[in-house]
Amino acid sequence: MLLVDDHVLFRDGLAMLLAHHWPAWRLHCVGTIAEALAAVGEHADLDLAVLDLALPDSAGLDGLVRLREGAPELTVVVVSADERRETVLAAIDAGAAGFIGKTADTAVFLGALRTVLGGGVWLPASVVGEPPASSAAADEALQSLTPRQREVLWRILEGKSNKHISRDLDMAPSTVKTHLAEIYRRLGVRSRTQAVVVAARLGLRLERVTLAR
């Protein structure tokens, strides 16, 4: 796991929390995007990055974009003090697999990471609205998709671009677009970002990585 935050006190506290709950994970802590990209180059086994948007060498979503471009296989969860709806949606559009506000308490933060590592999406309630009372809606949505469409949706939730989905699945770009159009239709949305928001609200979970407990 890669933790990217330039506030040393916050970063150290978060590192202690993560080490306590996931002692089997190796945690790498850095304070800039440049250091994050260097860490990615040195550690090919990184699975998840927890990224602050306010860093010395990046402004706004620039750091997220650079990290996604430099490490497209890495799942990125944004942790930010800027919890405005437009910021959350822009982060998802830029490839984040989740967004946790810095006002979140410990239980919410850990639950959010478990959700992402378990194949789901975590977004603030102010963005996704109230979740359904049962998992029936999520089950129905997943059952409506073909296995291939689920593979495409999984990679959408990981924040991967069409180009990387095409490469991962050895699929023509036009075929990716066809699958995306059908996924959007079945989820009742019109865009990738809307699909991620609906997935978060429904609690959709697709296999991503095994969470060590």
C-alpha positions in Angstrom: 0.0 0.0 0.0 1.2 3.5 -0.9 0.3 6.4 1.4 0.8 9.8 -0.3 0.3 12.9 2.0 2.7 15.7 2.8 1.3 16.4 6.3 3.7 14.3 8.4 1.5 14.2 11.5 -1.6 13.1 9.6 0.4 10.6 7.5 2.2 9.0 10.5 -1.1 8.7 12.3 -2.8 7.1 9.3 0.2 4.8 8.8 -0.1 3.5 12.4 -3.8 2.9 11.9 -3.3 1.0 8.7 -0.4 -1.0 10.1 -2.5 -2.0 13.1 -5.5 -3.2 11.1 -3.5 -4.7 8.2 -0.2 -5.9 9.7 0.5 -8.2 6.7 0.6 -5.3 4.3 3.8 -3.4 3.5 3.2 0.3 3.7 5.3 2.9 1.8 4.8 6.6 2.9 5.7 9.5 0.7 4.9 13.2 0.5 4.9 14.2 -3.1 3.7 12.8 -6.5 7.3 12.6 -7.7 8.1 10.4 -4.7 5.0 8.3 -5.3 6.0 7.7 -8.9 9.4 6.7 -7.8 8.0 4.3 -5.3 5.8 2.7 -8.0 8.9 2.2 -10.1 10.7 0.5 -7.1 7.8 -1.6 -5.8 6.0 -3.5 -8.5 3.7 -5.3 -6.0 1.9 -2.1 -4.9 -1.9 -2.8 -4.9 -3.4 0.4 -3.5 -2.5 4.1 -3.2 -4.2 6.4 -0.7 -3.7 9.9 -2.1 -4.2 13.4 -0.8 -5.0 16.0 -3.5 -3.1 18.8 -1.8 0.6 18.1 -2.4 3.6 20.4 -2.8 4.3 19.3 -6.4 0.7 19.1 -7.7 -2.5 21.2 -7.5 -6.0 19.9 -7.4 -6.5 16.8 -9.5 -3.1 17.1 -11.3 -1.5 14.7 -8.9 -4.2 12.1 -9.4 -3.9 12.4 -13.2 -0.1 12.0 -13.0 -0.3 9.0 -10.7 -2.9 7.3 -12.9 -0.9 7.9 -16.0 2.3 6.7 -14.4 0.8 3.7 -12.7 -2.4 2.7 -14.5 -2.6 -0.7 -12.8 -2.6 0.9 -9.3 -5.9 1.3 -7.6 -6.1 4.9 -6.1 -8.4 6.1 -3.3 -8.4 9.9 -2.8 -8.4 11.3 0.8 -9.1 15.0 0.8 -10.3 17.9 2.9 -12.1 19.2 -0.2 -15.4 17.2 -0.1 -17.4 19.2 -2.5 -19.6 17.1 -4.9 -17.8 18.5 -7.9 -14.4 17.6 -6.6 -15.6 14.0 -5.8 -17.0 13.5 -9.2 -14.0 15.0 -10.9 -11.7 12.7 -9.0 -13.8 9.7 -10.1 -13.7 10.9 -13.7 -9.9 11.2 -13.4 -9.7 7.6 -12.4 -10.0 7.3 -8.6 -11.6 4.1 -7.3 -12.9 5.9 -4.2 -13.1 9.1 -2.3 -12.8 9.6 1.5 -13.3 13.0 3.1 -10.8 13.9 5.8 -13.7 14.6 8.2 -14.4 10.8 8.1 -13.9 9.0 11.4 -11.8 5.9 11.9 -14.6 3.4 11.4 -15.7 5.1 8.1 -12.1 5.3 6.8 -11.4 1.6 7.5 -14.8 0.6 6.1 -14.1 2.6 3.0 -10.8 0.9 2.3 -12.3 -2.6 3.0 -15.0 -1.8 0.4 -12.5 -0.7 -2.2 -10.2 -3.7 -1.6 -13.2 -6.0 -1.6 -14.1 -4.9 -5.1 -16.5 -2.0 -4.4 -16.6 1.7 -4.6 -16.6 4.2 -1.7 -18.0 7.7 -2.1 -19.3 10.2 0.4 -23.0 9.8 1.2 -23.5 13.4 0.1 -22.7 12.2 -3.4 -24.3 8.8 -3.7 -27.4 9.4 -1.6 -29.0 6.8 0.6 -28.2 3.2 -0.2 -31.0 0.7 -0.9 -32.5 -1.1 2.1 -31.3 -4.5 0.8 -28.8 -6.0 -1.6 -31.5 -7.1 -4.0 -30.9 -4.1 -6.3 -27.2 -4.8 -6.5 -27.8 -8.5 -7.2 -30.3 -7.7 -9.9 -27.9 -5.2 -11.5 -25.1 -7.7 -11.6 -27.2 -10.5 -12.8 -28.3 -8.4 -15.8 -24.7 -8.1 -17.0 -22.9 -10.7 -19.0 -19.6 -12.1 -17.6 -17.7 -10.0 -20.1 -19.6 -6.9 -19.1 -18.8 -7.5 -15.5 -15.1 -7.6 -16.4 -15.4 -4.3 -18.1 -17.4 -2.8 -15.1 -14.8 -4.1 -12.7 -12.1 -2.1 -14.6 -14.4 1.0 -14.6 -14.6 0.7 -10.9 -10.8 0.5 -10.8 -10.6 3.8 -12.7 -9.1 2.3 -15.8 -9.3 4.1 -19.1 -10.9 2.5 -22.3 -7.3 2.0 -23.6 -6.3 0.0 -20.6 -9.5 -2.0 -20.5 -8.9 -2.9 -24.1 -5.4 -4.0 -23.3 -6.3 -5.9 -20.2 -9.1 -7.9 -21.8 -7.5 -8.2 -25.3 -10.5 -6.5 -26.7 -10.9 -4.0 -29.6 -11.6 -0.4 -28.5 -14.9 -0.5 -30.4 -15.9 -3.6 -28.4 -15.1 -1.8 -25.1 -17.3 1.1 -26.2 -20.1 -1.3 -27.1 -19.9 -3.0 -23.7 -19.8 0.3 -21.9 -22.9 1.5 -23.7 -24.8 -1.6 -22.6 -23.5 -1.3 -19.0 -24.7 2.3 -18.9 -28.1 1.3 -20.3 -28.6 -1.5 -17.8 -27.5 0.7 -14.9 -29.7 3.6 -16.2 -26.8 6.0 -16.6 -25.1 8.0 -19.3 -21.4 8.1 -18.3 -18.6 6.4 -16.6 -18.8 8.6 -13.6 -22.5 8.1 -13.2 -21.9 4.3 -13.4 -19.4 4.5 -10.5 -21.8 6.6 -8.4 -24.6 4.1 -9.0 -22.3 1.2 -8.2 -21.4 2.9 -4.9 -25.1 3.5 -4.0 -26.1 -0.1 -4.8 -23.0 -1.5 -3.0 -21.9 -3.4 -6.1 -18.8 -5.5 -5.4 -16.6 -7.2 -8.0 -13.5 -9.3 -7.2 -10.4 -7.1 -7.0 -7.8 -8.2 -4.5 -7.8 -10.4 -1.4 -8.0 -8.4 1.8 -5.7 -9.7 4.6 -7.4 -9.7 8.0 
